[in-house]
Amino acid sequence: MGGRAASRARALSCATLVLVLGLESCSAEGPDLPVAAAQQLPKPSAELRHLLLITADTWRADHFLSERAGQRLTPSLDGLTTTGAVFTDNSSVASMTSPGVAGILTGLMPVRSGVLRNEHILPTTVPTLPDTLRAAGFVTAAFVANPVLRPGLGFERGFDHYELVEPSPPEKKARAEAVTSRALAWLEGRDPAGPRVFLWVHYMEPHGPYEPGQAANALFPVEEFGDAELAVRLLELKDPSGRGGIPGYQWNTESFLRETDARSYLGRYAAEVWSFDRSVGVLLAGAEERGWMGSGGETLLVIASDHGEALSNDHGFYFSHAHPPTQDQIQTPLMFVYPGASGEQFAEPVSNLDIAPTTAALLGVEPAALTDGVNLLDRIEPRAVIAQYAQHRMTRLGRFKWSRSAKGAGSRVDLASDPGERETAKFPAKIRTALSDEFDAQVRIQPLGDSASRFELDEAERAELEALGYMESTP
């Protein structure tokens, strides 16, 4: 099935939307789904030779281009908005790292890529963006901080150099500074006028445990994150779920041992976002010094995240993820920076699935034949946006969002009137029918690989993942 055909298997057609939503055309604004279909990413004003993809783990959209405690969270990225295009309503395809990253690198939904959970290995039968770019002559490299992306799990395919940046004991995760240092060392001595380069840098911040440095943490004092009642003792859970209390891997930390004040975690999450942004600033400054960014404008910069995070009692969860696809779990930042983009902001719902086909198009490279995303350089038409948590699926059409488990249970919400997803909404009959048809189409999709292929852990790897909340501690 070609890319356009695959997209039609997931997304609703323009004609269907006109019928379902009562629009005069896809470019009109109806009362149920505001549409600006004529909008699209601007074409580059200069040839884009290189790609720098920067992703942050567990970074939710409301901590991008915003502030907490009177402090800008992402000052380095704020400064790029005048030369970038920001999508303010972007969704990840999953609430876990492996399927979330697979969606970015492949443009395929989890059910098609076969990566439904963190323990699944990306099959060799699934085409990826690094495969595509290396075939087009790019030198490819990746520096990742999350051990579920370690070499051997399929994500390294298509990269000439792929490196897991290990934490320095007693740290439980590799710090952003170390990841930036390794990426800049790889760029050192390389000629921007030489072969085309794709560099992917994946930071672990703000994934828990939230343990920012003292300087960063001081910028976000506890008292700035709510009244004293938020200091109540929360349950100290032994498991990593965060359901009704603080996950074990969050409270059992070196620097903030047995902290039960919810405000402390809110401040530390913000501090970790700030620390990530600061390291991105160092990375971009270093790349510019080496001739990869700046006046030449030859490098495409893409900023994204694999999934979000429940913070303070989001749907019953605290400081955790890997839950059903509520907005706190899947709404993530997305920005493209390149010459020709000039501060545009897009409110239409889009997806991380769109990163691979859009990036290939911006670079002038033929994209993979199969994609569930769309090229955002084309007209941004109304469409269904999907996400998945194992066998729990979400399909959204504009303001209307329907989540359904494998057993058929689920929820229907109207995000316009209920952004917190607290109440069950009554959908118009045509909306309900359209989304039900979309669910049925997803069920019929056949995976390209074996999702039962799972990785095995040695004792040290298991301990490393336990410290990051990926599994329950063993007795």
DATA-V353503 format. One record per residue. PSI is psi as a letter, one per 20 degrees, with the letter a starting at -180 (none if undefined). NEAR is the number of other ideal C-beta (glycine too) atoms within 8 Angstrom. Layout:
# DATA-V353503
<<PSI | NEAR> <PSI | NEAR>>
This chain:
# DATA-V353503
<<p | 5> <r | 7> <g | 11> <h | 6> <g | 8> <g | 13> <h | 12> <h | 8> <h | 10> <g | 13> <q | 8> <q | 11> <r | 7> <g | 9> <h | 6> <g | 9> <h | 16> <g | 12> <g | 8> <g | 12> <i | 13> <k | 9> <q | 12> <h | 4> <r | 6> <i | 11> <j | 7> <r | 8> <o | 6> <r | 10> <h | 3> <h | 10> <n | 11> <p | 7> <p | 13> <m | 11> <h | 11> <i | 6> <q | 8> <q | 9> <p | 11> <q | 9> <q | 6> <q | 11> <i | 6> <q | 9> <p | 6> <o | 13> <h | 9> <r | 13> <p | 14> <o | 13> <o | 13> <p | 13> <q | 14> <q | 13> <p | 15> <k | 13> <o | 14> <q | 12> <h | 10> <j | 6> <k | 13> <p | 10> <l | 8> <a | 9> <q | 7> <q | 13> <k | 11> <j | 5> <p | 10> <p | 7> <h | 13> <m | 13> <h | 9> <g | 11> <h | 13> <h | 9> <i | 7> <i | 12> <h | 11> <i | 7> <k | 10> <r | 13> <p | 13> <p | 12> <o | 11> <i | 8> <m | 10> <q | 15> <p | 14> <r | 18> <i | 15> <r | 15> <j | 15> <q | 13> <g | 12> <g | 16> <h | 17> <g | 16> <h | 13> <h | 15> <h | 18> <g | 14> <i | 10> <h | 14> <j | 14> <q | 14> <q | 14> <g | 14> <h | 9> <h | 13> <h | 17> <i | 15> <n | 13> <h | 11> <r | 9> <h | 10> <i | 6> <p | 13> <p | 9> <o | 16> <q | 12> <i | 6> <i | 5> <o | 14> <q | 8> <r | 13> <g | 16> <h | 14> <g | 11> <g | 16> <h | 16> <h | 14> <h | 6> <j | 10> <j | 6> <q | 11> <p | 9> <p | 15> <q | 15> <q | 15> <o | 13> <q | 15> <i | 14> <p | 12> <i | 9> <i | 10> <j | 12> <q | 9> <q | 7> <i | 6> <j | 12> <h | 11> <i | 13> <i | 10> <p | 10> <i | 11> <p | 12> <h | 6> <p | 8> <p | 10> <p | 10> <o | 10> <o | 10> <q | 5> <q | 8> <o | 7> <q | 4> <j | 4> <q | 9> <i | 11> <q | 13> <p | 11> <q | 12> <h | 14> <h | 8> <h | 11> <g | 18> <g | 14> <g | 8> <h | 11> <g | 13> <h | 13> <h | 7> <h | 11> <h | 12> <p | 7> <i | 3> <q | 9> <o | 4> <h | 13> <i | 3> <b | 5> <q | 6> <q | 11> <p | 14> <o | 15> <p | 14> <p | 14> <o | 15> <o | 15> <q | 14> <h | 12> <q | 15> <k | 15> <q | 9> <r | 12> <p | 12> <o | 14> <m | 10> <r | 12> <r | 6> <g | 6> <g | 6> <g | 13> <h | 11> <h | 7> <i | 9> <m | 15> <q | 7> <g | 9> <i | 5> <i | 9> <k | 11> <r | 7> <r | 4> <h | 4> <h | 6> <i | 11> <j | 9> <q | 7> <o | 4> <q | 9> <p | 7> <n | 10> <q | 13> <h | 6> <r | 7> <j | 12> <h | 8> <j | 13> <o | 8> <j | 7> <a | 10> <p | 15> <q | 16> <g | 13> <i | 12> <g | 15> <h | 12> <m | 8> <r | 13> <g | 6> <h | 5> <l | 9> <p | 8> <k | 6> <p | 10> <j | 11> <o | 9> <h | 13> <h | 12> <g | 10> <h | 16> <g | 13> <h | 16> <h | 14> <g | 14> <g | 14> <h | 14> <h | 13> <g | 15> <g | 15> <g | 15> <g | 14> <h | 13> <g | 11> <h | 14> <g | 15> <g | 10> <g | 11> <g | 13> <h | 11> <g | 8> <h | 11> <h | 13> <g | 10> <h | 6> <j | 11> <j | 7> <i | 12> <r | 9> <b | 6> <h | 3> <h | 8> <k | 9> <i | 10> <p | 14> <p | 14> <p | 14> <p | 13> <p | 12> <r | 16> <q | 14> <h | 15> <r | 15> <b | 17> <p | 14> <p | 16> <e | 11> <n | 8> <l | 7> <o | 10> <k | 10> <j | 6> <q | 13> <p | 16> <l | 14> <r | 16> <a | 11> <l | 7> <r | 12> <q | 11> <m | 14> <r | 12> <h | 9> <h | 12> <h | 16> <i | 16> <p | 13> <q | 16> <q | 12> <p | 12> <p | 15> <p | 14> <p | 12> <q | 14> <p | 8> <h | 9> <p | 13> <l | 7> <j | 9> <q | 9> <p | 8> <p | 13> <i | 7> <q | 11> <p | 10> <a | 14> <q | 13> <i | 16> <h | 14> <i | 13> <g | 15> <g | 18> <h | 15> <g | 15> <g | 13> <g | 14> <g | 11> <h | 13> <i | 13> <k | 6> <p | 9> <p | 5> <r | 13> <q | 15> <h | 7> <p | 11> <q | 15> <i | 12> <a | 14> <q | 15> <o | 10> <i | 11> <i | 9> <r | 7> <p | 7> <n | 12> <q | 9> <q | 13> <r | 10> <p | 11> <p | 11> <q | 15> <r | 13> <p | 16> <o | 14> <d | 7> <j | 7> <p | 13> <q | 13> <p | 15> <p | 13> <p | 13> <o | 17> <c | 11> <i | 8> <p | 15> <p | 13> <p | 15> <q | 13> <p | 10> <r | 10> <h | 6> <i | 4> <i | 6> <q | 5> <b | 9> <q | 7> <p | 13> <q | 11> <o | 11> <h | 12> <g | 6> <i | 5> <m | 11> <h | 6> <i | 4> <l | 11> <h | 4> <q | 5> <p | 6> <q | 10> <o | 4> <q | 11> <q | 6> <g | 6> <h | 10> <g | 13> <g | 11> <g | 9> <g | 12> <h | 14> <g | 9> <h | 8> <g | 14> <g | 12> <h | 8> <h | 10> <h | 13> <h | 6> <i | 7> <p | 11> <p | 5> <q | 10> <i | 11> <a | 12> <o | 7> <i | 9> <i | 4> <o | 9> <q | 7> <q | 7> <q | 4> <q | 7> <r | 6> <g | 6> <g | 6> <h | 10> <g | 11> <h | 8> <g | 10> <h | 12> <h | 13> <i | 10> <j | 14> <j | 12> <i | 8> <r | 7> <q | 7> <q | 7> <q | 5> <none | 2>>
